[in-house]
Amino acid sequence: MDRPIRRLGLGTVLLTILCSGLIAGEWRCDGHWLRFRDKPILLIGDSITQGWMELGTNFDQRAYVDALAQRGINALLLWSYIGIVDQPADARIGYDAPEIWPWVRSAPALRNGAVPRGSEGPFDLTRFNDVYFDRLRELLRCADANEIVVVLQVHDGWTKTKFAGHPFNVANGGALTDRAQFVELYDYEHEMPLAFDPQWTRPQKHQFYLERLCEKLIDAAAVTPNVLFEIFNEGEWYDPQRLRAFQMHFLDFFKARTAQPLVINDDHLRGVPGFRGEPKADVISYHTPRWDNLPGVEVFFEHYARQFDMDPVKPLFFSEPVPSYEGGDTATETALLRLLWGTVLGGASVVIQNDASFGFDPRSALAAKAEQRDRVLDLEGYVARFFHRGGVNFVAMRPAGSLASTGVCLAHAGVEYVVYTSPTRLFTVNLAAAKDTALNVRWYHPRTGEFREAGRIAGGSAAQAFTPPFAGDAVLHLKSTGDMP
C-alpha cells in the first residue's frame, strides 16, 4: 500500500473543547490570554534554544530550572533538535559536547545516550533514543514541579545553514537531497500508515519520519500538562505555500492527539495567508522586532499593541527575539530590559533567546558569561514577578499607549494602569476615566525588582504628572483603592 490511510478529524472536537472556554486538561483559551490551572498566565522567561539537545547530559537541567524558579520565571523554550554542528567551532560551546538526539544511530552503540565523537553512523529514523525522551520527561516533571511552562519547538532543525549535517538529509539516514524538501509531504491531507515500508518514495518516508517524531514528543509530554508545542521554527527559506500546508498538516496532527495549546509562528510566511484566522492555532508567535539595534521600549510595545487589537483575538507570544543573547554590556542589557517590558505591556508573552544559558554546562565556553547570563535572568524574573505576584490584574487590561505621554501603557481605564518610562524626570498619564476614584500609587524598579509605595492620588486629571523617585527606567503602577486585593 502506498497511500496514507488514516484521516484527520478528532482535532476539531478537541479544538471546540479547548477554545470554547471549557477546561481541556489544565489549559484554557481566554481571549487575549492563556489560563493554566485556572489562573491567567503570561509566559515570561528564558529560551535555551538548541543548547539543551546539543549539550546533552553536561547541561545541568535541574540547576537551570532552579535558577528560573528562584526568580519567579514561569516559561522556558527549547528546540527539540538541531542539525549536526562542529561544536568546537561553535563559540557558545567550544568543545565536543555529548549531544543527545531523538533517534539512535546505526553504529556504534550509544554510550549513556551520547554519540562518541568521530565514529558516528547514519541515523535510523525509525528508532528512537530512549535516553533523549527519558531526559525530556525528567525536565518536564522538574519544570512542572516549579510551575514553569515548557515551550517545545518541534520542526526544522535549522536546515537553513545546517542541512549538510541534518538528520533528514539522505547522507545522514534521512530521505532528503535538498533543504527545500523538508516541507514537502506526500499527502498534506492524510497521515501515513504506522508501519514503515522501505519501498516508499522520498516524500512518503519523510512524512513518516516527521509524524513518528511528533507522536513520540506528544507521548513524552503527556507526563505533565505544562507543555506548549510551537510547530515550526521560522522557515522563510521554504516555499511559502508548502510551508503553510506543512504547518496545517501538523496542526491537525497535534490537535488529534493533545489538548495542550499549539503555537504557530506568523511572521515568516511570504505572500500567503497567516494563521491568526486559523481556529486550530491557539497562540500566535512572532520573532520580531529585532533588538540588536538597541530600539526603545516603544518599538516593542507598538508592535505587539497592534497585534493585540487584531481580529480574531489570540494570545500572542514573542517566542524568539533575534539575535540570540550571548553576553553583552549595559547597553545590551538595557535593550533586553525594554524588549521584555515593551512586549508584555503590549499584551504578549515573551522569552529571551538567552544562549548565555548554555553556561549551565560548566564546560561550555559561555559558562564564562555566567554573571551576564544571571543579570538577564534577573531581568526576566522581575517582569514575571511583577505581573504574577504584584497584584496586577492584567487580564482586565489592554495596551493603551495614548493614555501616557511615554506612549507605553497597559490599562483598565479608570481602574488600573501600568506605565513604563525610559529615563525622564516628568511624564503624564490621562486619568480622566478615573474621576471620583482614589488610586494607590507605587513605583517598580525594573532593574532591581523593588516596589516603592507612593501614597494615593485622586483620579480625574487628563494629564496627571508623575516623577520617578529613582534614576533610570521606571514602572508606575496605579490601582483603584476599591480594586485592591
Secondary structure as the mmCIF struct_conf table of DSSP 4:
data_model
#
loop_
_struct_conf.conf_type_id
_struct_conf.id
_struct_conf.beg_label_comp_id
_struct_conf.beg_label_asym_id
_struct_conf.beg_label_seq_id
_struct_conf.end_label_comp_id
_struct_conf.end_label_asym_id
_struct_conf.end_label_seq_id
BEND BEND1 ARG A 3 ARG A 3
STRN STRN1 ARG A 6 ARG A 7
HELX_LH_PP_P HELX_LH_PP_P1 LEU A 8 LEU A 8
HELX_RH_AL_P HELX_RH_AL_P1 LEU A 10 CYS A 19
TURN_TY1_P TURN_TY1_P1 SER A 20 GLY A 21
BEND BEND2 LEU A 22 LEU A 22
STRN STRN2 ALA A 24 ALA A 24
TURN_TY1_P TURN_TY1_P2 GLY A 25 GLU A 26
STRN STRN3 TRP A 27 ASP A 30
TURN_TY1_P TURN_TY1_P3 GLY A 31 HIS A 32
STRN STRN4 TRP A 33 PHE A 36
TURN_TY1_P TURN_TY1_P4 ARG A 37 ASP A 38
STRN STRN5 LYS A 39 ILE A 41
STRN STRN6 ILE A 44 THR A 49
TURN_TY1_P TURN_TY1_P5 GLN A 50 GLN A 50
HELX_RH_AL_P HELX_RH_AL_P2 GLY A 51 LEU A 55
HELX_RH_3T_P HELX_RH_3T_P1 GLY A 56 ASN A 58
BEND BEND3 PHE A 59 PHE A 59
HELX_RH_AL_P HELX_RH_AL_P3 GLN A 61 GLN A 70
TURN_TY1_P TURN_TY1_P6 ARG A 71 GLY A 72
STRN STRN7 ALA A 75 TRP A 79
BEND BEND4 SER A 80 SER A 80
HELX_RH_3T_P HELX_RH_3T_P2 GLN A 87 ALA A 89
BEND BEND5 ASP A 90 ASP A 90
TURN_TY1_P TURN_TY1_P7 ALA A 91 ILE A 93
BEND BEND6 TYR A 95 TYR A 95
BEND BEND7 PRO A 102 PRO A 102
STRN STRN8 TRP A 103 ARG A 105
BEND BEND8 SER A 106 PRO A 108
STRN STRN9 ARG A 111 ARG A 111
TURN_TY1_P TURN_TY1_P8 ASN A 112 GLY A 113
STRN STRN10 ALA A 114 ALA A 114
HELX_LH_PP_P HELX_LH_PP_P2 VAL A 115 PRO A 116
TURN_TY1_P TURN_TY1_P9 ARG A 117 GLY A 118
STRN STRN11 PHE A 123 PHE A 128
HELX_RH_AL_P HELX_RH_AL_P4 ASP A 130 ALA A 145
TURN_TY1_P TURN_TY1_P10 ASN A 146 GLU A 147
STRN STRN12 VAL A 149 HIS A 155
HELX_RH_AL_P HELX_RH_AL_P5 THR A 159 LYS A 162
HELX_RH_3T_P HELX_RH_3T_P3 PHE A 163 GLY A 165
TURN_TY1_P TURN_TY1_P11 PRO A 167 PHE A 168
STRN STRN13 ASN A 169 ASN A 169
HELX_RH_3T_P HELX_RH_3T_P4 VAL A 170 ASN A 172
TURN_TY1_P TURN_TY1_P12 GLY A 173 GLY A 173
BEND BEND9 GLY A 174 ALA A 175
STRN STRN14 LEU A 176 LEU A 176
BEND BEND10 THR A 177 ASP A 178
HELX_RH_3T_P HELX_RH_3T_P5 ARG A 179 VAL A 183
BEND BEND11 TYR A 186 TYR A 186
TURN_TY1_P TURN_TY1_P13 TYR A 188 GLU A 189
STRN STRN15 HIS A 190 GLU A 191
HELX_LH_PP_P HELX_LH_PP_P3 MET A 192 PRO A 193
BEND BEND12 LEU A 194 ALA A 195
TURN_TY1_P TURN_TY1_P14 PRO A 198 GLN A 199
HELX_RH_AL_P HELX_RH_AL_P6 ARG A 202 ALA A 221
TURN_TY1_P TURN_TY1_P15 ALA A 222 VAL A 223
BEND BEND13 PRO A 225 PRO A 225
STRN STRN16 VAL A 227 PHE A 232
TURN_TY1_P TURN_TY1_P16 GLU A 236 TRP A 237
BEND BEND14 TYR A 238 TYR A 238
HELX_RH_AL_P HELX_RH_AL_P7 PRO A 240 LYS A 255
TURN_TY1_P TURN_TY1_P17 ALA A 256 ARG A 257
BEND BEND15 GLN A 260 GLN A 260
STRN STRN17 LEU A 262 ASN A 265
BEND BEND16 ASP A 267 HIS A 268
BEND BEND17 GLY A 271 VAL A 272
BEND BEND18 PHE A 275 PHE A 275
TURN_TY1_P TURN_TY1_P18 ARG A 276 GLY A 277
TURN_TY1_P TURN_TY1_P19 PRO A 279 LYS A 280
STRN STRN18 VAL A 283 TYR A 286
BEND BEND19 PRO A 289 PRO A 289
TURN_TY1_P TURN_TY1_P20 ASP A 292 ASN A 293
HELX_RH_AL_P HELX_RH_AL_P8 VAL A 297 PHE A 308
TURN_TY1_P TURN_TY1_P21 ASP A 309 ASP A 309
BEND BEND20 MET A 310 PRO A 312
STRN STRN19 LEU A 316 PHE A 318
BEND BEND21 VAL A 322 PRO A 323
STRN STRN20 TYR A 325 TYR A 325
HELX_RH_AL_P HELX_RH_AL_P9 THR A 330 LEU A 345
TURN_TY1_P TURN_TY1_P22 GLY A 346 GLY A 347
STRN STRN21 ALA A 348 GLN A 353
STRN STRN22 ASN A 354 ASN A 354
HELX_RH_3T_P HELX_RH_3T_P6 ASP A 355 PHE A 360
BEND BEND22 ASP A 361 ASP A 361
TURN_TY1_P TURN_TY1_P23 PRO A 362 ARG A 363
BEND BEND23 SER A 364 SER A 364
HELX_RH_3T_P HELX_RH_3T_P7 ALA A 365 LYS A 369
HELX_RH_AL_P HELX_RH_AL_P10 ALA A 370 ARG A 389
BEND BEND24 GLY A 390 GLY A 390
HELX_RH_3T_P HELX_RH_3T_P8 PHE A 394 ALA A 396
STRN STRN23 ARG A 398 PRO A 399
HELX_RH_3T_P HELX_RH_3T_P9 GLY A 401 LEU A 403
STRN STRN24 ALA A 404 ALA A 404
TURN_TY1_P TURN_TY1_P24 SER A 405 THR A 406
BEND BEND25 GLY A 407 GLY A 407
STRN STRN25 CYS A 409 HIS A 412
TURN_TY1_P TURN_TY1_P25 ALA A 413 VAL A 415
STRN STRN26 GLU A 416 THR A 421
BEND BEND26 PRO A 423 PRO A 423
BEND BEND27 ARG A 425 ARG A 425
STRN STRN27 PHE A 427 VAL A 429
HELX_RH_3T_P HELX_RH_3T_P10 ALA A 432 ALA A 434
TURN_TY1_P TURN_TY1_P26 LYS A 435 ASP A 436
STRN STRN28 ALA A 438 HIS A 445
TURN_TY1_P TURN_TY1_P27 PRO A 446 GLY A 449
STRN STRN29 GLU A 450 ALA A 458
TURN_TY1_P TURN_TY1_P28 ALA A 462 ALA A 463
STRN STRN30 GLN A 464 PHE A 466
BEND BEND28 PRO A 469 GLY A 472
STRN STRN31 ALA A 474 SER A 480
HELX_RH_3T_P HELX_RH_3T_P11 THR A 481 ASP A 483
#
